[in-house]
Amino acid sequence: MRVRGEKVDLHSHSTASDGTFTPSELVELAHLKGITLFSLTDHDTVDGLPQARLRGRELGVNVIPGIEVTADTSFLGPGKRELHILGYYFDPDSEPIRHLTAFFKESRIKRNKELLARLEERGFPVTYAQMVKRFGENFGKPNIARVLIDAGFFTNREQAIDFLSSLGVKREKMDYRTVLELITEAGGLPVIAHPVTTGLSHSQLYCFLKEAKEAGLKGVEVYHYRHTPKDVAALNCMAKELGLFTTAGSDFHGANKPCIELGFLNVTTAQINFPNYCQIT
C-alpha cells in the first residue's frame, strides 16, 4: 500500500548508461535524501537493476524496475525534437525487454563507432576502445563529452554536446508504438518522459498523448527539471482528462549533469498519480 507523502524520484541514470554513480551508490544517495520510492531508468539497458534492487532491499528503498529509450520522431515533422519513453514495473528478464535492449544496444554501438571515427578525423584522439574500457559498451554522448572536457577541448557539457550533435551522426530508433507494445508485453507501464522535449505545443501534445494512449501509453512524466510551472499545470490537466498516470523524476546523471541533484524536485506521492506495486521484501 502506498504511503501518502512518500518522497519519490522515478528517473535516474547510473554508470550502466551515462551516469557517474553506480547503481548501488544511486540507491544509497536516494536513501540519504529520504527517497523511498525510486527507479533506476538507464538508457537502453537493465543491467544495473539487480545491483540497485539488492541495495534497495538492504536500505529500505522501494526500487522500481525502470528503463528509458529514445523513439523515432520523424512522424512529428522537422525540427529539434526528442521522444523518450520510460518503462516501469516490467519483467527485466522477459523476451520483450531482451528484444528492446538488444535493438538499442546494436543501434548505440553503431552510432558510437561512427561518431568517434568522425571525431578522430577532426583531430580529437578519442577511440571507441578507450571509451569502452572506461565506460563499457552502453556509453552515450554525455560520456564522450566528459572525455573531451577532461582533455581540454571544451569548457562545459553544453558546448561539447552541441559539437557532437553537429556531426550529424544519428542512431536508428524504434517507432514509439512498438516501444509501448514491448514494455506492455513485459508487464510494464510505458510513460512519456519530459514531454516538452517533443517540441510540441500544449495543444499538439494533448493530441499526441491521446493517440499514444490508444496505442498503449499509460502515463506521462509531469515533474521534470525542464518543465515550467505552466508545463506542470498543463500536463496534470492532460493526464487527468486522458486517464494517464503521472510521474516525477530528476533525470539525475551525477557529474554528467552537475546542476541536477537527485530528488531536488521534492515531489511526493501526494502530488502524483502513480501506482506503487513494489514492496520491499
C-alpha positions as CSV (number, residue, x, y, z in Angstrom):
1,M,0.0,0.0,0.0
2,R,1.4,3.4,-0.9
3,V,2.3,5.8,1.9
4,R,0.9,9.3,1.3
5,G,3.7,11.9,1.2
6,E,6.4,9.4,0.3
7,K,9.3,11.2,-1.4
8,V,9.8,9.9,-5.0
9,D,12.3,10.1,-7.8
10,L,11.4,7.9,-10.8
11,H,14.0,9.0,-13.3
12,S,17.8,8.5,-12.8
13,H,20.8,7.1,-14.6
14,S,23.8,5.2,-13.4
15,T,27.2,4.0,-14.7
16,A,25.3,1.3,-16.5
17,S,24.5,4.0,-19.1
18,D,25.6,7.7,-18.9
19,G,25.5,8.5,-15.2
20,T,28.5,8.7,-12.9
21,F,27.1,6.9,-9.8
22,T,27.0,3.1,-9.7
23,P,23.5,1.6,-9.2
24,S,24.1,0.8,-5.6
25,E,25.6,4.3,-5.0
26,L,22.5,5.8,-6.5
27,V,20.2,3.9,-4.1
28,E,22.4,4.9,-1.2
29,L,22.1,8.6,-2.3
30,A,18.3,8.2,-2.6
31,H,18.2,6.7,0.9
32,L,20.3,9.7,2.2
33,K,17.9,12.1,0.6
34,G,14.8,10.4,2.1
35,I,13.6,9.0,-1.2
36,T,11.7,5.8,-0.6
37,L,10.1,5.2,-4.0
38,F,12.8,5.2,-6.6
39,S,13.5,4.0,-10.1
40,L,16.8,3.4,-12.0
41,T,15.9,4.2,-15.6
42,D,19.2,3.7,-17.5
43,H,19.2,4.3,-21.2
44,D,18.6,1.2,-23.3
45,T,19.7,-1.3,-20.6
46,V,18.5,-3.1,-17.4
47,D,22.0,-4.2,-16.4
48,G,22.1,-2.1,-13.3
49,L,18.8,-3.2,-11.9
50,P,19.9,-6.3,-9.9
51,Q,22.5,-4.3,-8.0
52,A,20.1,-1.4,-7.4
53,R,17.3,-3.6,-6.2
54,L,19.5,-5.5,-3.9
55,R,20.8,-2.3,-2.3
56,G,17.3,-1.1,-2.1
57,R,16.2,-4.1,-0.1
58,E,19.1,-3.6,2.3
59,L,18.3,0.1,2.9
60,G,14.5,0.1,2.8
61,V,14.1,1.8,-0.6
62,N,11.5,0.6,-3.0
63,V,13.4,0.3,-6.3
64,I,11.1,0.0,-9.2
65,P,12.4,-1.7,-12.4
66,G,12.9,1.0,-15.0
67,I,14.4,1.9,-18.4
68,E,14.5,4.8,-20.8
69,V,14.6,4.5,-24.6
70,T,14.6,7.0,-27.4
71,A,11.8,6.6,-30.0
72,D,11.7,7.9,-33.6
73,T,10.4,11.4,-34.0
74,S,10.2,11.6,-37.8
75,F,6.3,11.5,-37.7
76,L,6.4,14.7,-35.7
77,G,7.8,16.7,-38.6
78,P,11.1,18.6,-38.9
79,G,12.8,20.4,-36.0
80,K,14.8,19.7,-32.9
81,R,12.6,17.0,-31.3
82,E,13.1,14.2,-28.8
83,L,10.7,11.5,-27.8
84,H,11.9,9.4,-24.8
85,I,9.8,6.7,-23.3
86,L,10.2,5.4,-19.7
87,G,9.1,1.9,-18.7
88,Y,8.3,0.7,-15.2
89,Y,7.3,-2.5,-13.4
90,F,8.2,-4.7,-16.3
91,D,9.9,-8.1,-16.0
92,P,13.6,-7.4,-16.8
93,D,14.2,-11.0,-17.9
94,S,11.3,-11.1,-20.3
95,E,11.7,-11.7,-24.0
96,P,10.1,-8.3,-25.0
97,I,12.7,-6.4,-22.8
98,R,15.5,-8.5,-24.2
99,H,14.4,-7.6,-27.7
100,L,14.1,-3.9,-26.8
101,T,17.5,-3.7,-25.2
102,A,19.2,-5.7,-27.9
103,F,17.8,-3.4,-30.6
104,F,19.0,-0.3,-28.8
105,K,22.4,-1.8,-27.9
106,E,23.2,-2.5,-31.5
107,S,21.9,0.9,-32.6
108,R,24.0,2.7,-29.9
109,I,27.2,0.7,-30.7
110,K,26.9,1.5,-34.4
111,R,26.3,5.2,-33.7
112,N,29.2,5.5,-31.2
113,K,31.7,3.9,-33.6
114,E,30.7,6.2,-36.4
115,L,30.7,9.3,-34.1
116,L,34.2,8.5,-32.7
117,A,35.5,7.9,-36.2
118,R,34.4,11.3,-37.2
119,L,36.0,12.8,-34.1
120,E,39.3,11.2,-34.9
121,E,39.1,12.5,-38.5
122,R,38.8,16.0,-37.0
123,G,41.8,15.6,-34.7
124,F,40.2,14.5,-31.5
125,P,42.1,11.5,-30.2
126,V,39.3,9.6,-28.6
127,T,38.9,6.0,-29.7
128,Y,36.0,3.5,-29.3
129,A,38.2,1.1,-27.5
130,Q,39.2,3.8,-25.0
131,M,35.6,4.7,-24.3
132,V,34.5,1.0,-23.8
133,K,37.4,0.5,-21.4
134,R,36.4,3.4,-19.3
135,F,32.6,3.3,-19.5
136,G,31.5,0.0,-21.0
137,E,29.6,-0.5,-24.3
138,N,26.5,1.4,-23.3
139,F,28.1,4.9,-23.2
140,G,26.4,7.9,-24.7
141,K,27.2,11.5,-25.8
142,P,27.5,12.7,-22.2
143,N,30.3,10.3,-21.6
144,I,32.1,11.4,-24.8
145,A,31.6,15.0,-23.8
146,R,33.1,14.3,-20.4
147,V,36.3,12.9,-22.0
148,L,36.6,15.8,-24.4
149,I,36.2,18.3,-21.5
150,D,38.7,16.4,-19.4
151,A,41.2,16.6,-22.3
152,G,40.7,20.4,-22.5
153,F,38.9,20.5,-25.9
154,F,35.7,22.1,-24.4
155,T,34.9,24.0,-21.2
156,N,31.4,22.7,-20.5
157,R,28.9,20.0,-21.2
158,E,26.6,22.0,-23.3
159,Q,29.4,23.1,-25.6
160,A,30.7,19.6,-26.1
161,I,27.2,18.1,-26.6
162,D,26.3,20.7,-29.2
163,F,29.5,20.0,-31.1
164,L,28.9,16.2,-31.1
165,S,25.3,16.8,-32.3
166,S,26.6,19.0,-35.1
167,L,28.5,16.0,-36.5
168,G,25.1,14.6,-37.6
169,V,25.5,11.0,-36.6
170,K,22.1,9.6,-35.8
171,R,21.0,6.4,-34.0
172,E,18.4,4.1,-35.5
173,K,15.3,4.4,-33.4
174,M,12.2,2.4,-32.9
175,D,8.7,3.5,-33.6
176,Y,7.1,4.7,-30.3
177,R,4.1,2.4,-30.8
178,T,6.5,-0.6,-30.9
179,V,8.2,0.6,-27.7
180,L,4.9,0.9,-25.9
181,E,3.9,-2.6,-27.1
182,L,7.1,-4.2,-25.9
183,I,7.0,-2.6,-22.5
184,T,3.4,-3.6,-22.1
185,E,4.0,-7.2,-23.2
186,A,6.7,-7.3,-20.5
187,G,4.1,-6.5,-17.9
188,G,5.2,-2.9,-17.6
189,L,3.8,0.6,-17.7
190,P,5.1,2.9,-20.5
191,V,5.4,6.6,-19.7
192,I,6.3,9.6,-21.9
193,A,9.4,11.2,-20.4
194,H,9.9,15.0,-20.2
195,P,7.2,15.7,-22.9
196,V,8.4,19.3,-23.6
197,T,11.4,17.8,-25.5
198,T,9.0,16.7,-28.2
199,G,8.9,20.4,-29.3
200,L,5.1,20.3,-29.4
201,S,2.8,23.0,-28.2
202,H,0.5,22.1,-25.3
203,S,-2.4,21.6,-27.7
204,Q,-0.4,19.5,-30.0
205,L,1.0,17.5,-27.1
206,Y,-2.5,16.7,-25.9
207,C,-3.5,15.3,-29.3
208,F,-0.3,13.2,-29.3
209,L,-0.9,11.9,-25.8
210,K,-4.4,11.0,-26.8
211,E,-3.2,9.0,-29.8
212,A,-0.4,7.4,-27.8
213,K,-2.9,6.3,-25.1
214,E,-4.8,4.4,-27.8
215,A,-1.5,2.7,-28.7
216,G,-0.9,1.6,-25.1
217,L,0.6,4.7,-23.3
218,K,-0.1,4.5,-19.5
219,G,1.5,7.7,-18.1
220,V,3.2,11.0,-18.5
221,E,6.2,12.5,-16.6
222,V,4.8,15.7,-15.2
223,Y,7.5,16.8,-12.9
224,H,10.9,17.2,-14.5
225,Y,13.7,19.9,-14.3
226,R,12.9,21.1,-17.9
227,H,9.2,21.7,-17.1
228,T,8.0,25.1,-16.1
229,P,5.1,25.6,-13.6
230,K,2.9,26.3,-16.6
231,D,4.0,22.9,-18.2
232,V,3.3,21.1,-14.9
233,A,-0.2,22.5,-14.6
234,A,-1.0,21.8,-18.3
235,L,0.4,18.2,-18.1
236,N,-1.5,17.5,-14.9
237,C,-4.7,18.6,-16.6
238,M,-4.0,16.5,-19.7
239,A,-3.2,13.4,-17.7
240,K,-6.4,13.8,-15.6
241,E,-8.6,14.2,-18.7
242,L,-6.9,11.3,-20.6
243,G,-6.8,9.0,-17.6
244,L,-3.0,8.7,-17.5
245,F,-0.7,8.1,-14.6
246,T,1.6,10.9,-13.6
247,T,5.2,10.6,-12.5
248,A,8.1,12.7,-11.3
249,G,11.9,12.4,-11.8
250,S,15.0,14.5,-11.5
251,D,16.7,12.8,-14.6
252,F,19.8,12.6,-12.4
253,H,23.1,11.8,-14.2
254,G,25.6,12.7,-11.5
255,A,28.6,14.7,-12.7
256,N,27.3,14.5,-16.3
257,K,24.5,16.9,-15.3
258,P,26.2,18.7,-12.4
259,C,23.3,21.1,-11.7
260,I,20.7,18.4,-11.2
261,E,20.5,16.8,-7.8
262,L,18.7,13.5,-7.1
263,G,15.3,14.3,-5.6
264,F,15.7,18.0,-5.9
265,L,12.2,18.5,-7.2
266,N,10.9,17.4,-3.7
267,V,7.9,15.6,-5.1
268,T,5.9,13.1,-3.0
269,T,3.2,10.6,-3.8
270,A,0.7,13.1,-2.7
271,Q,1.5,15.1,-5.9
272,I,1.4,12.3,-8.5
273,N,-0.9,9.6,-9.5
274,F,1.4,6.6,-9.8
275,P,0.8,3.0,-8.7
276,N,3.2,1.5,-6.2
277,Y,3.1,-2.2,-6.8
278,C,6.6,-2.6,-5.5
279,Q,7.1,-3.6,-1.9
280,I,10.4,-4.2,-0.1
281,T,10.9,-7.9,0.6
